[in-house]
């Protein structure tokens, strides 16, 4: 089985987290949460997600369907 890599990037100044499962062309679209965007390809397959205001999750977890 081929090994899959996940790219995780955190910007502390912007309080922004990005997790990418597949390094393919795609775009970010809104989710049910104004803090979370999902990255999808042209067919709608999930390639990753981003989270704004990550530090606000210290007290309350965030749950979003992707």
mmCIF file of the N, C-alpha and C atoms, coordinates in Angstrom:
data_MODEL
# 
_entry.id   MODEL 
# 
loop_
_atom_site.group_PDB 
_atom_site.id 
_atom_site.type_symbol 
_atom_site.label_atom_id 
_atom_site.label_alt_id 
_atom_site.label_comp_id 
_atom_site.label_asym_id 
_atom_site.label_entity_id 
_atom_site.label_seq_id 
_atom_site.pdbx_PDB_ins_code 
_atom_site.Cartn_x 
_atom_site.Cartn_y 
_atom_site.Cartn_z 
_atom_site.occupancy 
_atom_site.B_iso_or_equiv 
_atom_site.pdbx_formal_charge 
_atom_site.auth_seq_id 
_atom_site.auth_comp_id 
_atom_site.auth_asym_id 
_atom_site.auth_atom_id 
_atom_site.pdbx_PDB_model_num 
ATOM 1   N N  . UNK A 1 1  ? 0.844   -1.183 0.000  1.00 0.00 ? 1  UNK A N  1 
ATOM 2   C CA . UNK A 1 1  ? 0.000   0.000  0.000  1.00 0.00 ? 1  UNK A CA 1 
ATOM 3   C C  . UNK A 1 1  ? 0.888   1.245  0.000  1.00 0.00 ? 1  UNK A C  1 
ATOM 4   N N  . UNK A 1 2  ? 0.561   2.187  -0.839 1.00 0.00 ? 2  UNK A N  1 
ATOM 5   C CA . UNK A 1 2  ? 1.355   3.412  -0.940 1.00 0.00 ? 2  UNK A CA 1 
ATOM 6   C C  . UNK A 1 2  ? 1.141   4.296  0.288  1.00 0.00 ? 2  UNK A C  1 
ATOM 7   N N  . UNK A 1 3  ? 2.216   4.897  0.717  1.00 0.00 ? 3  UNK A N  1 
ATOM 8   C CA . UNK A 1 3  ? 2.149   5.802  1.863  1.00 0.00 ? 3  UNK A CA 1 
ATOM 9   C C  . UNK A 1 3  ? 1.540   7.129  1.440  1.00 0.00 ? 3  UNK A C  1 
ATOM 10  N N  . UNK A 1 4  ? 0.630   7.647  2.265  1.00 0.00 ? 4  UNK A N  1 
ATOM 11  C CA . UNK A 1 4  ? 0.011   8.951  1.986  1.00 0.00 ? 4  UNK A CA 1 
ATOM 12  C C  . UNK A 1 4  ? 0.578   9.972  2.949  1.00 0.00 ? 4  UNK A C  1 
ATOM 13  N N  . UNK A 1 5  ? 0.814   11.153 2.445  1.00 0.00 ? 5  UNK A N  1 
ATOM 14  C CA . UNK A 1 5  ? 1.332   12.237 3.268  1.00 0.00 ? 5  UNK A CA 1 
ATOM 15  C C  . UNK A 1 5  ? 0.235   13.265 3.490  1.00 0.00 ? 5  UNK A C  1 
ATOM 16  N N  . UNK A 1 6  ? 0.229   13.844 4.669  1.00 0.00 ? 6  UNK A N  1 
ATOM 17  C CA . UNK A 1 6  ? -0.692  14.913 5.016  1.00 0.00 ? 6  UNK A CA 1 
ATOM 18  C C  . UNK A 1 6  ? 0.137   16.155 5.295  1.00 0.00 ? 6  UNK A C  1 
ATOM 19  N N  . UNK A 1 7  ? -0.242  17.278 4.705  1.00 0.00 ? 7  UNK A N  1 
ATOM 20  C CA . UNK A 1 7  ? 0.453   18.540 4.934  1.00 0.00 ? 7  UNK A CA 1 
ATOM 21  C C  . UNK A 1 7  ? -0.338  19.326 5.973  1.00 0.00 ? 7  UNK A C  1 
ATOM 22  N N  . UNK A 1 8  ? 0.320   19.701 7.072  1.00 0.00 ? 8  UNK A N  1 
ATOM 23  C CA . UNK A 1 8  ? -0.311  20.471 8.136  1.00 0.00 ? 8  UNK A CA 1 
ATOM 24  C C  . UNK A 1 8  ? 0.480   21.747 8.320  1.00 0.00 ? 8  UNK A C  1 
ATOM 25  N N  . UNK A 1 9  ? -0.212  22.876 8.290  1.00 0.00 ? 9  UNK A N  1 
ATOM 26  C CA . UNK A 1 9  ? 0.457   24.170 8.406  1.00 0.00 ? 9  UNK A CA 1 
ATOM 27  C C  . UNK A 1 9  ? -0.325  25.043 9.374  1.00 0.00 ? 9  UNK A C  1 
ATOM 28  N N  . UNK A 1 10 ? 0.380   25.677 10.310 1.00 0.00 ? 10 UNK A N  1 
ATOM 29  C CA . UNK A 1 10 ? -0.250  26.573 11.273 1.00 0.00 ? 10 UNK A CA 1 
ATOM 30  C C  . UNK A 1 10 ? 0.432   27.925 11.232 1.00 0.00 ? 10 UNK A C  1 
ATOM 31  N N  . UNK A 1 11 ? -0.365  28.972 11.131 1.00 0.00 ? 11 UNK A N  1 
ATOM 32  C CA . UNK A 1 11 ? 0.128   30.342 11.141 1.00 0.00 ? 11 UNK A CA 1 
ATOM 33  C C  . UNK A 1 11 ? -0.345  30.971 12.452 1.00 0.00 ? 11 UNK A C  1 
ATOM 34  N N  . UNK A 1 12 ? 0.564   31.107 13.420 1.00 0.00 ? 12 UNK A N  1 
ATOM 35  C CA . UNK A 1 12 ? 0.188   31.626 14.735 1.00 0.00 ? 12 UNK A CA 1 
ATOM 36  C C  . UNK A 1 12 ? -0.227  33.091 14.669 1.00 0.00 ? 12 UNK A C  1 
ATOM 37  N N  . UNK A 1 13 ? 0.394   33.859 13.799 1.00 0.00 ? 13 UNK A N  1 
ATOM 38  C CA . UNK A 1 13 ? 0.037   35.278 13.676 1.00 0.00 ? 13 UNK A CA 1 
ATOM 39  C C  . UNK A 1 13 ? -1.391  35.436 13.142 1.00 0.00 ? 13 UNK A C  1 
ATOM 40  N N  . UNK A 1 14 ? -1.750  34.623 12.187 1.00 0.00 ? 14 UNK A N  1 
ATOM 41  C CA . UNK A 1 14 ? -3.097  34.674 11.615 1.00 0.00 ? 14 UNK A CA 1 
ATOM 42  C C  . UNK A 1 14 ? -4.091  33.781 12.338 1.00 0.00 ? 14 UNK A C  1 
ATOM 43  N N  . UNK A 1 15 ? -3.597  32.962 13.298 1.00 0.00 ? 15 UNK A N  1 
ATOM 44  C CA . UNK A 1 15 ? -4.427  32.022 14.057 1.00 0.00 ? 15 UNK A CA 1 
ATOM 45  C C  . UNK A 1 15 ? -5.196  31.117 13.096 1.00 0.00 ? 15 UNK A C  1 
ATOM 46  N N  . UNK A 1 16 ? -4.441  30.504 12.159 1.00 0.00 ? 16 UNK A N  1 
ATOM 47  C CA . UNK A 1 16 ? -5.000  29.772 11.022 1.00 0.00 ? 16 UNK A CA 1 
ATOM 48  C C  . UNK A 1 16 ? -4.323  28.409 10.898 1.00 0.00 ? 16 UNK A C  1 
ATOM 49  N N  . UNK A 1 17 ? -5.118  27.358 10.750 1.00 0.00 ? 17 UNK A N  1 
ATOM 50  C CA . UNK A 1 17 ? -4.612  25.998 10.568 1.00 0.00 ? 17 UNK A CA 1 
ATOM 51  C C  . UNK A 1 17 ? -5.110  25.473 9.231  1.00 0.00 ? 17 UNK A C  1 
ATOM 52  N N  . UNK A 1 18 ? -4.191  24.831 8.491  1.00 0.00 ? 18 UNK A N  1 
ATOM 53  C CA . UNK A 1 18 ? -4.576  24.224 7.218  1.00 0.00 ? 18 UNK A CA 1 
ATOM 54  C C  . UNK A 1 18 ? -4.072  22.791 7.195  1.00 0.00 ? 18 UNK A C  1 
ATOM 55  N N  . UNK A 1 19 ? -4.950  21.863 6.808  1.00 0.00 ? 19 UNK A N  1 
ATOM 56  C CA . UNK A 1 19 ? -4.616  20.443 6.693  1.00 0.00 ? 19 UNK A CA 1 
ATOM 57  C C  . UNK A 1 19 ? -4.988  20.003 5.282  1.00 0.00 ? 19 UNK A C  1 
ATOM 58  N N  . UNK A 1 20 ? -3.993  19.513 4.540  1.00 0.00 ? 20 UNK A N  1 
ATOM 59  C CA . UNK A 1 20 ? -4.212  19.085 3.156  1.00 0.00 ? 20 UNK A CA 1 
ATOM 60  C C  . UNK A 1 20 ? -3.892  17.596 3.034  1.00 0.00 ? 20 UNK A C  1 
ATOM 61  N N  . UNK A 1 21 ? -4.872  16.811 2.557  1.00 0.00 ? 21 UNK A N  1 
ATOM 62  C CA . UNK A 1 21 ? -4.717  15.364 2.394  1.00 0.00 ? 21 UNK A CA 1 
ATOM 63  C C  . UNK A 1 21 ? -4.114  15.000 1.045  1.00 0.00 ? 21 UNK A C  1 
ATOM 64  N N  . UNK A 1 22 ? -4.508  15.721 -0.005 1.00 0.00 ? 22 UNK A N  1 
ATOM 65  C CA . UNK A 1 22 ? -4.030  15.449 -1.363 1.00 0.00 ? 22 UNK A CA 1 
ATOM 66  C C  . UNK A 1 22 ? -3.553  16.741 -2.003 1.00 0.00 ? 22 UNK A C  1 
ATOM 67  N N  . UNK A 1 23 ? -2.343  16.715 -2.559 1.00 0.00 ? 23 UNK A N  1 
ATOM 68  C CA . UNK A 1 23 ? -1.750  17.886 -3.217 1.00 0.00 ? 23 UNK A CA 1 
ATOM 69  C C  . UNK A 1 23 ? -2.234  17.946 -4.660 1.00 0.00 ? 23 UNK A C  1 
ATOM 70  N N  . UNK A 1 24 ? -3.531  18.216 -4.820 1.00 0.00 ? 24 UNK A N  1 
ATOM 71  C CA . UNK A 1 24 ? -4.139  18.313 -6.146 1.00 0.00 ? 24 UNK A CA 1 
ATOM 72  C C  . UNK A 1 24 ? -4.754  19.696 -6.306 1.00 0.00 ? 24 UNK A C  1 
ATOM 73  N N  . UNK A 1 25 ? -4.987  20.109 -7.542 1.00 0.00 ? 25 UNK A N  1 
ATOM 74  C CA . UNK A 1 25 ? -5.679  21.387 -7.755 1.00 0.00 ? 25 UNK A CA 1 
ATOM 75  C C  . UNK A 1 25 ? -7.083  21.335 -7.158 1.00 0.00 ? 25 UNK A C  1 
ATOM 76  N N  . UNK A 1 26 ? -7.496  22.426 -6.571 1.00 0.00 ? 26 UNK A N  1 
ATOM 77  C CA . UNK A 1 26 ? -8.824  22.491 -5.977 1.00 0.00 ? 26 UNK A CA 1 
ATOM 78  C C  . UNK A 1 26 ? -9.104  23.898 -5.490 1.00 0.00 ? 26 UNK A C  1 
ATOM 79  N N  . UNK A 1 27 ? -10.168 24.043 -4.776 1.00 0.00 ? 27 UNK A N  1 
ATOM 80  C CA . UNK A 1 27 ? -10.555 25.343 -4.254 1.00 0.00 ? 27 UNK A CA 1 
ATOM 81  C C  . UNK A 1 27 ? -11.224 25.153 -2.885 1.00 0.00 ? 27 UNK A C  1 
ATOM 82  N N  . UNK A 1 28 ? -11.223 26.231 -2.095 1.00 0.00 ? 28 UNK A N  1 
ATOM 83  C CA . UNK A 1 28 ? -11.870 26.205 -0.784 1.00 0.00 ? 28 UNK A CA 1 
ATOM 84  C C  . UNK A 1 28 ? -13.306 26.672 -0.929 1.00 0.00 ? 28 UNK A C  1 
ATOM 85  N N  . UNK A 1 29 ? -14.194 25.999 -0.203 1.00 0.00 ? 29 UNK A N  1 
ATOM 86  C CA . UNK A 1 29 ? -15.597 26.412 -0.165 1.00 0.00 ? 29 UNK A CA 1 
ATOM 87  C C  . UNK A 1 29 ? -16.085 26.404 1.283  1.00 0.00 ? 29 UNK A C  1 
ATOM 88  N N  . UNK A 1 30 ? -17.163 27.138 1.510  1.00 0.00 ? 30 UNK A N  1 
ATOM 89  C CA . UNK A 1 30 ? -17.705 27.283 2.856  1.00 0.00 ? 30 UNK A CA 1 
ATOM 90  C C  . UNK A 1 30 ? -18.295 25.979 3.369  1.00 0.00 ? 30 UNK A C  1 
ATOM 91  N N  . UNK A 1 31 ? -18.333 25.867 4.701  1.00 0.00 ? 31 UNK A N  1 
ATOM 92  C CA . UNK A 1 31 ? -19.018 24.763 5.369  1.00 0.00 ? 31 UNK A CA 1 
ATOM 93  C C  . UNK A 1 31 ? -20.112 25.374 6.244  1.00 0.00 ? 31 UNK A C  1 
ATOM 94  N N  . UNK A 1 32 ? -20.709 24.557 7.085  1.00 0.00 ? 32 UNK A N  1 
ATOM 95  C CA . UNK A 1 32 ? -21.747 25.056 7.987  1.00 0.00 ? 32 UNK A CA 1 
ATOM 96  C C  . UNK A 1 32 ? -21.178 25.950 9.083  1.00 0.00 ? 32 UNK A C  1 
ATOM 97  N N  . UNK A 1 33 ? -19.854 25.940 9.249  1.00 0.00 ? 33 UNK A N  1 
ATOM 98  C CA . UNK A 1 33 ? -19.195 26.785 10.239 1.00 0.00 ? 33 UNK A CA 1 
ATOM 99  C C  . UNK A 1 33 ? -18.471 27.928 9.540  1.00 0.00 ? 33 UNK A C  1 
ATOM 100 N N  . UNK A 1 34 ? -18.587 29.140 10.081 1.00 0.00 ? 34 UNK A N  1 
ATOM 101 C CA . UNK A 1 34 ? -17.865 30.266 9.486  1.00 0.00 ? 34 UNK A CA 1 
ATOM 102 C C  . UNK A 1 34 ? -16.372 30.207 9.797  1.00 0.00 ? 34 UNK A C  1 
ATOM 103 N N  . UNK A 1 35 ? -15.948 29.260 10.632 1.00 0.00 ? 35 UNK A N  1 
ATOM 104 C CA . UNK A 1 35 ? -14.527 29.089 10.960 1.00 0.00 ? 35 UNK A CA 1 
ATOM 105 C C  . UNK A 1 35 ? -13.827 28.082 10.061 1.00 0.00 ? 35 UNK A C  1 
ATOM 106 N N  . UNK A 1 36 ? -14.592 27.228 9.380  1.00 0.00 ? 36 UNK A N  1 
ATOM 107 C CA . UNK A 1 36 ? -14.006 26.102 8.635  1.00 0.00 ? 36 UNK A CA 1 
ATOM 108 C C  . UNK A 1 36 ? -14.349 26.205 7.152  1.00 0.00 ? 36 UNK A C  1 
ATOM 109 N N  . UNK A 1 37 ? -13.317 26.014 6.333  1.00 0.00 ? 37 UNK A N  1 
ATOM 110 C CA . UNK A 1 37 ? -13.483 25.907 4.881  1.00 0.00 ? 37 UNK A CA 1 
ATOM 111 C C  . UNK A 1 37 ? -12.966 24.530 4.475  1.00 0.00 ? 37 UNK A C  1 
ATOM 112 N N  . UNK A 1 38 ? -13.594 23.933 3.485  1.00 0.00 ? 38 UNK A N  1 
ATOM 113 C CA . UNK A 1 38 ? -13.098 22.650 2.987  1.00 0.00 ? 38 UNK A CA 1 
ATOM 114 C C  . UNK A 1 38 ? -12.506 22.847 1.607  1.00 0.00 ? 38 UNK A C  1 
ATOM 115 N N  . UNK A 1 39 ? -11.405 22.150 1.339  1.00 0.00 ? 39 UNK A N  1 
ATOM 116 C CA . UNK A 1 39 ? -10.792 22.211 0.012  1.00 0.00 ? 39 UNK A CA 1 
ATOM 117 C C  . UNK A 1 39 ? -11.260 20.990 -0.763 1.00 0.00 ? 39 UNK A C  1 
ATOM 118 N N  . UNK A 1 40 ? -11.790 21.238 -1.954 1.00 0.00 ? 40 UNK A N  1 
ATOM 119 C CA . UNK A 1 40 ? -12.318 20.167 -2.786 1.00 0.00 ? 40 UNK A CA 1 
ATOM 120 C C  . UNK A 1 40 ? -11.761 20.275 -4.202 1.00 0.00 ? 40 UNK A C  1 
ATOM 121 N N  . UNK A 1 41 ? -11.801 19.146 -4.915 1.00 0.00 ? 41 UNK A N  1 
ATOM 122 C CA . UNK A 1 41 ? -11.415 19.182 -6.328 1.00 0.00 ? 41 UNK A CA 1 
ATOM 123 C C  . UNK A 1 41 ? -12.662 19.462 -7.169 1.00 0.00 ? 41 UNK A C  1 
ATOM 124 N N  . UNK A 1 42 ? -12.529 19.445 -8.481 1.00 0.00 ? 42 UNK A N  1 
ATOM 125 C CA . UNK A 1 42 ? -13.651 19.774 -9.374 1.00 0.00 ? 42 UNK A CA 1 
ATOM 126 C C  . UNK A 1 42 ? -14.816 18.792 -9.248 1.00 0.00 ? 42 UNK A C  1 
ATOM 127 N N  . UNK A 1 43 ? -14.547 17.561 -8.773 1.00 0.00 ? 43 UNK A N  1 
ATOM 128 C CA . UNK A 1 43 ? -15.601 16.569 -8.594 1.00 0.00 ? 43 UNK A CA 1 
ATOM 129 C C  . UNK A 1 43 ? -16.218 16.626 -7.194 1.00 0.00 ? 43 UNK A C  1 
ATOM 130 N N  . UNK A 1 44 ? -15.715 17.505 -6.346 1.00 0.00 ? 44 UNK A N  1 
ATOM 131 C CA . UNK A 1 44 ? -16.250 17.638 -4.990 1.00 0.00 ? 44 UNK A CA 1 
ATOM 132 C C  . UNK A 1 44 ? -15.596 16.752 -3.960 1.00 0.00 ? 44 UNK A C  1 
ATOM 133 N N  . UNK A 1 45 ? -14.520 16.049 -4.330 1.00 0.00 ? 45 UNK A N  1 
ATOM 134 C CA . UNK A 1 45 ? -13.798 15.200 -3.383 1.00 0.00 ? 45 UNK A CA 1 
ATOM 135 C C  . UNK A 1 45 ? -13.014 16.070 -2.413 1.00 0.00 ? 45 UNK A C  1 
ATOM 136 N N  . UNK A 1 46 ? -13.033 15.717 -1.132 1.00 0.00 ? 46 UNK A N  1 
ATOM 137 C CA . UNK A 1 46 ? -12.342 16.488 -0.102 1.00 0.00 ? 46 UNK A CA 1 
ATOM 138 C C  . UNK A 1 46 ? -10.828 16.322 -0.237 1.00 0.00 ? 46 UNK A C  1 
ATOM 139 N N  . UNK A 1 47 ? -10.127 17.450 -0.342 1.00 0.00 ? 47 UNK A N  1 
ATOM 140 C CA . UNK A 1 47 ? -8.663  17.453 -0.415 1.00 0.00 ? 47 UNK A CA 1 
ATOM 141 C C  . UNK A 1 47 ? -8.041  17.942 0.886  1.00 0.00 ? 47 UNK A C  1 
ATOM 142 N N  . UNK A 1 48 ? -8.838  18.617 1.724  1.00 0.00 ? 48 UNK A N  1 
ATOM 143 C CA . UNK A 1 48 ? -8.318  19.143 2.984  1.00 0.00 ? 48 UNK A CA 1 
ATOM 144 C C  . UNK A 1 48 ? -9.296  20.123 3.586  1.00 0.00 ? 48 UNK A C  1 
ATOM 145 N N  . UNK A 1 49 ? -8.823  20.843 4.599  1.00 0.00 ? 49 UNK A N  1 
ATOM 146 C CA . UNK A 1 49 ? -9.666  21.841 5.247  1.00 0.00 ? 49 UNK A CA 1 
ATOM 147 C C  . UNK A 1 49 ? -8.804  22.889 5.932  1.00 0.00 ? 49 UNK A C  1 
ATOM 148 N N  . UNK A 1 50 ? -9.416  24.019 6.257  1.00 0.00 ? 50 UNK A N  1 
ATOM 149 C CA . UNK A 1 50 ? -8.725  25.068 6.999  1.00 0.00 ? 50 UNK A CA 1 
ATOM 150 C C  . UNK A 1 50 ? -9.625  25.527 8.143  1.00 0.00 ? 50 UNK A C  1 
ATOM 151 N N  . UNK A 1 51 ? -8.982  26.013 9.213  1.00 0.00 ? 51 UNK A N  1 
ATOM 152 C CA . UNK A 1 51 ? -9.708  26.480 10.387 1.00 0.00 ? 51 UNK A CA 1 
ATOM 153 C C  . UNK A 1 51 ? -9.185  27.863 10.759 1.00 0.00 ? 51 UNK A C  1 
ATOM 154 N N  . UNK A 1 52 ? -10.081 28.827 10.856 1.00 0.00 ? 52 UNK A N  1 
ATOM 155 C CA . UNK A 1 52 ? -9.752  30.170 11.317 1.00 0.00 ? 52 UNK A CA 1 
ATOM 156 C C  . UNK A 1 52 ? -9.973  30.259 12.823 1.00 0.00 ? 52 UNK A C  1 
ATOM 157 N N  . UNK A 1 53 ? -9.288  31.192 13.472 1.00 0.00 ? 53 UNK A N  1 
ATOM 158 C CA . UNK A 1 53 ? -9.438  31.422 14.915 1.00 0.00 ? 53 UNK A CA 1 
ATOM 159 C C  . UNK A 1 53 ? -9.257  30.120 15.711 1.00 0.00 ? 53 UNK A C  1 
ATOM 160 N N  . UNK A 1 54 ? -8.169  29.404 15.433 1.00 0.00 ? 54 UNK A N  1 
ATOM 161 C CA . UNK A 1 54 ? -7.899  28.121 16.071 1.00 0.00 ? 54 UNK A CA 1 
ATOM 162 C C  . UNK A 1 54 ? -7.812  28.258 17.589 1.00 0.00 ? 54 UNK A C  1 
ATOM 163 N N  . UNK A 1 55 ? -7.256  29.348 18.075 1.00 0.00 ? 55 UNK A N  1 
ATOM 164 C CA . UNK A 1 55 ? -7.096  29.511 19.516 1.00 0.00 ? 55 UNK A CA 1 
ATOM 165 C C  . UNK A 1 55 ? -8.432  29.560 20.252 1.00 0.00 ? 55 UNK A C  1 
ATOM 166 N N  . UNK A 1 56 ? -9.519  29.862 19.560 1.00 0.00 ? 56 UNK A N  1 
ATOM 167 C CA . UNK A 1 56 ? -10.834 29.893 20.201 1.00 0.00 ? 56 UNK A CA 1 
ATOM 168 C C  . UNK A 1 56 ? -11.341 28.498 20.547 1.00 0.00 ? 56 UNK A C  1 
ATOM 169 N N  . UNK A 1 57 ? -10.666 27.470 20.049 1.00 0.00 ? 57 UNK A N  1 
ATOM 170 C CA . UNK A 1 57 ? -11.090 26.084 20.291 1.00 0.00 ? 57 UNK A CA 1 
ATOM 171 C C  . UNK A 1 57 ? -10.580 25.537 21.617 1.00 0.00 ? 57 UNK A C  1 
ATOM 172 N N  . UNK A 1 58 ? -9.861  26.342 22.387 1.00 0.00 ? 58 UNK A N  1 
ATOM 173 C CA . UNK A 1 58 ? -9.326  25.891 23.677 1.00 0.00 ? 58 UNK A CA 1 
ATOM 174 C C  . UNK A 1 58 ? -10.440 25.516 24.646 1.00 0.00 ? 58 UNK A C  1 
ATOM 175 N N  . UNK A 1 59 ? -11.545 26.226 24.608 1.00 0.00 ? 59 UNK A N  1 
ATOM 176 C CA . UNK A 1 59 ? -12.622 26.013 25.569 1.00 0.00 ? 59 UNK A CA 1 
ATOM 177 C C  . UNK A 1 59 ? -13.740 25.139 25.019 1.00 0.00 ? 59 UNK A C  1 
ATOM 178 N N  . UNK A 1 60 ? -14.018 25.268 23.734 1.00 0.00 ? 60 UNK A N  1 
ATOM 179 C CA . UNK A 1 60 ? -15.127 24.541 23.141 1.00 0.00 ? 60 UNK A CA 1 
ATOM 180 C C  . UNK A 1 60 ? -14.676 23.880 21.848 1.00 0.00 ? 60 UNK A C  1 
ATOM 181 N N  . UNK A 1 61 ? -14.861 22.560 21.729 1.00 0.00 ? 61 UNK A N  1 
ATOM 182 C CA . UNK A 1 61 ? -14.490 21.884 20.481 1.00 0.00 ? 61 UNK A CA 1 
ATOM 183 C C  . UNK A 1 61 ? -15.401 22.314 19.337 1.00 0.00 ? 61 UNK A C  1 
ATOM 184 N N  . UNK A 1 62 ? -14.900 22.181 18.147 1.00 0.00 ? 62 UNK A N  1 
ATOM 185 C CA . UNK A 1 62 ? -15.630 22.544 16.934 1.00 0.00 ? 62 UNK A CA 1 
ATOM 186 C C  . UNK A 1 62 ? -15.934 21.260 16.179 1.00 0.00 ? 62 UNK A C  1 
ATOM 187 N N  . UNK A 1 63 ? -17.178 21.073 15.786 1.00 0.00 ? 63 UNK A N  1 
ATOM 188 C CA . UNK A 1 63 ? -17.566 19.879 15.027 1.00 0.00 ? 63 UNK A CA 1 
ATOM 189 C C  . UNK A 1 63 ? -18.241 20.327 13.738 1.00 0.00 ? 63 UNK A C  1 
ATOM 190 N N  . UNK A 1 64 ? -17.704 19.848 12.605 1.00 0.00 ? 64 UNK A N  1 
ATOM 191 C CA . UNK A 1 64 ? -18.217 20.228 11.285 1.00 0.00 ? 64 UNK A CA 1 
ATOM 192 C C  . UNK A 1 64 ? -18.229 19.002 10.386 1.00 0.00 ? 64 UNK A C  1 
ATOM 193 N N  . UNK A 1 65 ? -19.285 18.840 9.638  1.00 0.00 ? 65 UNK A N  1 
ATOM 194 C CA . UNK A 1 65 ? -19.340 17.768 8.645  1.00 0.00 ? 65 UNK A CA 1 
ATOM 195 C C  . UNK A 1 65 ? -18.651 18.255 7.374  1.00 0.00 ? 65 UNK A C  1 
ATOM 196 N N  . UNK A 1 66 ? -17.738 17.439 6.833  1.00 0.00 ? 66 UNK A N  1 
ATOM 197 C CA . UNK A 1 66 ? -17.051 17.774 5.578  1.00 0.00 ? 66 UNK A CA 1 
ATOM 198 C C  . UNK A 1 66 ? -17.595 16.878 4.476  1.00 0.00 ? 66 UNK A C  1 
# 
